[in-house]
Amino acid sequence: MRINHYKKKKRIKLLAALLFFGVLTSLIVINEKDKKKEQSFFEIQNQIHTIDAYRIYLSQYGENRRFSQQAKDSIYAIEKQEETELWESLSKQGLYQVYIDITKKGSFKKEAQLALENQTWEEAKKKRIYNLYLEKYPNGIFSKEAKELMEQMSWEAAKQKRNYQQYIDAYPKGKYISMAQELIENELWNTESKAWNEANKRNSINSFKKYLNLYPNGINSDRAEKRIIDKEVDDIFKGEYGTLPSMGRTSFSQGTYSTISVYNNTSYVLSLRYSGNDSKVITIPSQSRKSISLLNGNYRVTASVNASSVRNYAGTESLMGGGYDVTYYIQTIRY
């Protein structure tokens, strides 16, 4: 009985082993069939060789199968090839913006952007509308040249229209600013009447001197000289000055003029300015005498010498006809 039981168990084990081997063999056969089927399917998709064909393979067999990486590599290669062909086609037509819009972050984006900037610049130069470029590329490769050409155009237009202020307003620190200001200045002084009006408008010593330099024999030359003296006297009276001694009257007359005799008892050249009904200046060398004739009336008188260490002197006088005499000297007081 024991022998029969042992034999029975052995047969059962043998049958189990045969069954397992059979199942295993079947699985191996099935797996081989699947591999051949997958390979055959991939080969078909590979012959079609399109992005959609490879995506169909990946959709059916997944991302981690035997030919998955090859399918992915093929998709990448096709996409690159298509993009290259697209770039070559569009760049030949100058359609760089179309390429950028279609591909967004394409491999040739930098080339497209650079080519588009060059294209915009060439168009701007051709039309001489440099803002066309600067509006798109304010800090672009050609922005400096564009700005210089715009300024040049503005300057040429200003010269043609003789409207130099328009250039100055647009380019207050421009390349031609000095020339523009000089031309404006010349326009203001290019006729005697305009020069006199401008001198009066500025109402300065320099403006009246400029009028005299330009028109020394002009119809307003005497008035210009008077204005200069009056303003020089104004300036001295506004500053610090010593008091001039009064003149002495030496003779009387009913005439409309008075004659003043002045002796310069200093070691300097003396300049006297009289500002009133007449405005005149006389220069007297050291230890010398000069005379001057003035219309009667009230005057402001100033005296200055050719030495910066000596201050100015000033005072007032009323001339009533006849003769006057005065001696000026400089007294040094030590403390």
C-alpha positions as CSV (number, residue, x, y, z in Angstrom):
1,M,0.0,0.0,0.0
2,R,2.8,2.4,0.8
3,I,4.5,1.6,-2.5
4,N,1.3,2.4,-4.4
5,H,0.8,5.7,-2.5
6,Y,4.4,6.8,-3.2
7,K,4.0,6.0,-6.9
8,K,0.7,8.0,-7.0
9,K,2.4,11.1,-5.5
10,K,5.2,10.9,-7.9
11,R,2.8,10.8,-10.8
12,I,1.0,13.9,-9.5
13,K,4.3,15.8,-9.2
14,L,5.2,14.7,-12.7
15,L,1.9,15.9,-14.1
16,A,2.2,19.2,-12.3
17,A,5.7,19.7,-13.8
18,L,4.5,18.9,-17.2
19,L,1.5,21.3,-16.8
20,F,3.8,24.2,-15.7
21,F,6.2,23.5,-18.5
22,G,3.3,23.5,-21.0
23,V,2.0,26.8,-19.7
24,L,5.4,28.3,-19.7
25,T,6.0,27.1,-23.3
26,S,2.7,28.6,-24.3
27,L,3.5,31.9,-22.7
28,I,6.9,32.0,-24.4
29,V,5.2,31.3,-27.7
30,I,2.6,34.0,-27.1
31,N,5.3,36.5,-26.1
32,E,7.3,35.8,-29.2
33,K,4.2,36.3,-31.3
34,D,3.5,39.6,-29.6
35,K,7.1,40.7,-30.3
36,K,6.9,39.8,-33.9
37,K,3.5,41.5,-34.2
38,E,4.9,44.7,-32.5
39,Q,8.0,44.6,-34.7
40,S,5.9,44.1,-37.8
41,F,3.6,47.1,-36.7
42,F,6.6,49.3,-36.0
43,E,8.2,48.5,-39.4
44,I,5.0,49.5,-41.1
45,Q,4.9,52.8,-39.2
46,N,8.6,53.3,-39.9
47,Q,7.9,52.9,-43.6
48,I,5.2,55.5,-43.4
49,H,7.7,57.7,-41.5
50,T,5.4,60.4,-40.3
51,I,4.9,62.0,-36.9
52,D,1.4,60.6,-36.8
53,A,2.5,57.1,-37.6
54,Y,5.0,57.0,-34.8
55,R,2.5,58.5,-32.4
56,I,0.1,55.7,-33.3
57,Y,2.7,53.2,-32.4
58,L,3.4,54.9,-29.0
59,S,-0.3,55.2,-28.4
60,Q,-0.8,51.5,-29.0
61,Y,2.3,50.1,-27.3
62,G,3.2,52.7,-24.7
63,E,6.3,54.8,-23.9
64,N,8.5,52.0,-22.6
65,R,8.4,49.3,-25.3
66,R,11.1,47.9,-27.6
67,F,10.8,50.6,-30.3
68,S,9.4,53.4,-28.2
69,Q,12.7,55.4,-28.0
70,Q,13.3,54.9,-31.7
71,A,9.8,56.2,-32.4
72,K,10.4,59.3,-30.2
73,D,13.8,59.9,-31.9
74,S,12.1,59.7,-35.3
75,I,9.4,62.2,-34.2
76,Y,12.1,64.6,-33.0
77,A,14.1,64.2,-36.2
78,I,11.0,64.8,-38.4
79,E,10.0,67.9,-36.4
80,K,13.5,69.3,-36.8
81,Q,13.5,68.6,-40.5
82,E,10.1,70.1,-41.0
83,E,11.1,73.2,-39.0
84,T,14.3,73.5,-41.1
85,E,12.4,73.3,-44.3
86,L,9.9,75.9,-43.0
87,W,12.7,78.3,-42.0
88,E,14.4,77.9,-45.4
89,S,11.2,78.6,-47.2
90,L,10.0,81.5,-45.1
91,S,13.4,83.1,-44.9
92,K,13.8,83.1,-48.7
93,Q,10.5,85.1,-48.8
94,G,11.6,87.4,-46.0
95,L,8.7,86.2,-43.8
96,Y,10.6,86.2,-40.6
97,Q,7.7,87.3,-38.4
98,V,5.6,84.5,-39.9
99,Y,8.2,82.0,-38.7
100,I,8.3,83.5,-35.2
101,D,4.5,83.5,-35.0
102,I,4.2,79.9,-36.1
103,T,7.1,78.3,-34.2
104,K,7.0,80.5,-31.0
105,K,10.3,79.0,-29.6
106,G,11.8,77.6,-32.8
107,S,15.4,76.6,-33.3
108,F,15.9,79.5,-35.7
109,K,14.2,82.2,-33.6
110,K,17.3,84.2,-32.9
111,E,18.2,84.2,-36.6
112,A,14.7,85.2,-37.4
113,Q,14.7,88.0,-34.9
114,L,18.0,89.3,-36.2
115,A,16.9,89.1,-39.8
116,L,13.7,90.8,-39.0
117,E,15.5,93.7,-37.3
118,N,17.8,94.0,-40.3
119,Q,14.8,94.0,-42.6
120,T,13.1,96.7,-40.6
121,W,16.3,98.8,-40.6
122,E,16.7,98.5,-44.4
123,E,13.0,99.5,-44.9
124,A,13.5,102.5,-42.5
125,K,16.6,103.7,-44.4
126,K,14.9,103.3,-47.8
127,K,11.9,105.4,-46.7
128,R,14.0,107.7,-44.5
129,I,11.5,107.1,-41.7
130,Y,13.9,106.1,-38.9
131,N,11.2,106.1,-36.2
132,L,9.8,103.1,-38.0
133,Y,12.9,101.2,-36.7
134,L,13.2,102.9,-33.3
135,E,9.6,102.3,-32.3
136,K,10.3,98.5,-32.6
137,Y,13.9,98.5,-31.6
138,P,14.6,101.5,-29.2
139,N,17.8,99.8,-28.0
140,G,18.5,97.9,-31.2
141,I,21.7,97.2,-33.1
142,F,21.1,100.3,-35.4
143,S,19.4,102.6,-32.8
144,K,22.5,104.9,-32.4
145,E,22.8,105.3,-36.2
146,A,19.0,105.8,-36.5
147,K,19.0,108.6,-33.9
148,E,22.0,110.3,-35.6
149,L,20.3,110.1,-39.0
150,M,17.1,111.5,-37.5
151,E,19.0,114.4,-36.0
152,Q,20.7,115.0,-39.3
153,M,17.3,115.1,-41.1
154,S,16.0,117.5,-38.4
155,W,19.0,119.8,-38.9
156,E,18.7,119.8,-42.7
157,A,15.0,120.6,-42.4
158,A,15.8,123.4,-39.9
159,K,18.3,124.9,-42.3
160,Q,16.0,124.7,-45.3
161,K,13.1,126.4,-43.4
162,R,15.5,128.7,-41.5
163,N,13.7,127.5,-38.3
164,Y,16.7,126.7,-36.1
165,Q,14.6,126.9,-32.9
166,Q,12.7,123.8,-34.0
167,Y,16.0,121.9,-34.0
168,I,17.0,123.3,-30.6
169,D,13.7,122.3,-29.1
170,A,14.0,118.8,-30.5
171,Y,17.7,118.3,-29.7
172,P,18.7,120.7,-26.8
173,K,22.0,118.8,-26.5
174,G,22.3,118.0,-30.2
175,K,25.4,117.8,-32.4
176,Y,24.5,121.1,-34.2
177,I,23.3,123.0,-31.2
178,S,26.1,125.6,-31.2
179,M,25.7,126.2,-34.9
180,A,21.9,126.5,-34.6
181,Q,22.2,129.1,-31.7
182,E,24.8,131.0,-33.8
183,L,22.5,131.1,-36.8
184,I,19.6,132.3,-34.7
185,E,21.8,135.0,-33.2
186,N,22.9,136.0,-36.7
187,E,19.2,136.2,-37.8
188,L,18.5,138.5,-34.9
189,W,21.3,140.9,-35.9
190,N,21.5,140.7,-39.7
191,T,19.9,144.1,-40.3
192,E,20.4,147.4,-38.3
193,S,16.7,147.7,-37.4
194,K,16.5,144.1,-36.1
195,A,19.8,144.6,-34.3
196,W,18.6,147.8,-32.5
197,N,15.4,146.1,-31.5
198,E,17.3,143.1,-30.1
199,A,19.8,145.3,-28.3
200,N,16.9,147.1,-26.6
201,K,15.1,143.9,-25.9
202,R,18.2,142.5,-24.1
203,N,18.9,145.9,-22.6
204,S,22.5,145.1,-21.5
205,I,25.9,146.7,-21.9
206,N,26.9,143.8,-24.1
207,S,23.9,144.0,-26.4
208,F,24.5,147.7,-27.1
209,K,28.2,147.1,-27.6
210,K,27.3,144.3,-30.1
211,Y,25.0,146.7,-32.0
212,L,27.9,149.3,-32.2
213,N,30.4,146.6,-33.3
214,L,28.0,145.6,-36.1
215,Y,26.8,149.1,-37.1
216,P,29.4,151.6,-35.8
217,N,27.8,154.3,-38.0
218,G,24.2,153.2,-37.5
219,I,21.4,155.7,-37.0
220,N,21.2,154.6,-33.4
221,S,24.9,154.6,-32.6
222,D,24.8,157.7,-30.4
223,R,21.9,156.3,-28.5
224,A,23.7,153.0,-28.1
225,E,26.8,154.8,-26.7
226,K,24.6,156.7,-24.2
227,R,22.9,153.5,-23.1
228,I,26.2,151.8,-22.5
229,I,27.5,154.7,-20.3
230,D,24.2,154.9,-18.4
231,K,24.3,151.2,-17.6
232,E,28.0,151.4,-16.6
233,V,27.1,154.2,-14.2
234,D,24.1,152.1,-12.9
235,D,26.5,149.2,-12.1
236,I,28.9,151.4,-10.2
237,F,26.1,153.0,-8.1
238,K,24.7,149.5,-7.3
239,G,28.1,148.4,-5.8
240,E,30.4,149.8,-3.2
241,Y,32.0,153.2,-3.9
242,G,33.6,156.2,-2.3
243,T,32.1,159.7,-2.5
244,L,33.4,162.1,-5.2
245,P,34.2,165.6,-4.2
246,S,31.9,168.3,-5.6
247,M,33.0,170.5,-8.5
248,G,33.6,174.2,-8.1
249,R,31.7,176.6,-10.4
250,T,34.2,179.0,-12.0
251,S,31.9,181.0,-14.3
252,F,28.2,181.7,-15.1
253,S,26.3,181.6,-18.3
254,Q,22.7,181.5,-19.6
255,G,23.6,179.0,-22.2
256,T,22.3,175.4,-22.4
257,Y,25.7,173.8,-22.0
258,S,28.2,173.7,-19.2
259,T,32.0,173.1,-19.5
260,I,33.8,171.0,-16.9
261,S,37.6,171.1,-16.6
262,V,39.1,168.1,-14.7
263,Y,42.6,167.6,-13.5
264,N,43.8,164.0,-12.8
265,N,46.1,164.3,-9.8
266,T,46.5,160.6,-9.4
267,S,49.2,158.2,-10.6
268,Y,46.6,156.2,-12.6
269,V,44.6,156.7,-15.8
270,L,41.3,158.1,-14.8
271,S,37.9,157.4,-16.4
272,L,35.0,159.7,-15.7
273,R,31.4,158.8,-16.7
274,Y,28.6,161.4,-16.8
275,S,25.0,160.1,-17.0
276,G,22.2,162.5,-17.5
277,N,20.7,164.6,-20.3
278,D,24.0,163.9,-22.0
279,S,25.9,160.7,-21.3
280,K,29.6,160.8,-22.0
281,V,32.9,159.3,-20.8
282,I,36.4,160.9,-20.8
283,T,39.7,159.3,-20.1
284,I,42.4,161.4,-18.5
285,P,46.1,160.3,-18.2
286,S,47.9,160.7,-14.9
287,Q,48.8,164.3,-14.0
288,S,46.8,165.7,-16.9
289,R,43.8,167.9,-17.5
290,K,40.8,167.6,-19.9
291,S,37.6,169.4,-20.5
292,I,34.1,168.2,-21.4
293,S,30.9,170.1,-22.5
294,L,27.5,168.7,-21.3
295,L,23.9,169.8,-21.5
296,N,22.7,171.5,-18.4
297,G,20.8,169.2,-15.9
298,N,21.3,166.7,-13.2
299,Y,24.0,164.1,-13.6
300,R,25.3,161.0,-11.9
301,V,29.1,161.0,-12.1
302,T,31.5,158.1,-11.5
303,A,35.3,157.9,-11.4
304,S,37.4,154.7,-11.8
305,V,41.1,154.1,-12.4
306,N,43.1,151.3,-14.1
307,A,43.9,149.5,-10.8
308,S,41.8,146.8,-9.2
309,S,43.0,147.7,-5.8
310,V,41.4,151.1,-6.0
311,R,37.7,151.3,-5.5
312,N,35.2,153.3,-7.7
313,Y,33.9,156.7,-6.7
314,A,30.5,158.2,-7.4
315,G,28.4,161.3,-6.8
316,T,25.8,163.7,-8.3
317,E,26.1,167.1,-9.8
318,S,23.7,169.7,-11.1
319,L,25.0,171.7,-14.1
320,M,23.4,175.1,-14.6
321,G,25.6,176.7,-17.3
322,G,29.0,178.2,-17.3
323,G,32.2,176.6,-16.2
324,Y,33.2,174.1,-13.6
325,D,36.5,172.9,-12.3
326,V,37.5,169.9,-10.2
327,T,40.7,168.1,-9.2
328,Y,40.6,164.4,-8.4
329,Y,43.3,162.7,-6.3
330,I,43.6,159.5,-4.3
331,Q,44.5,159.7,-0.6
332,T,45.8,156.6,1.2
333,I,44.9,156.4,4.9
334,R,46.7,154.0,7.1
335,Y,45.2,152.7,10.3
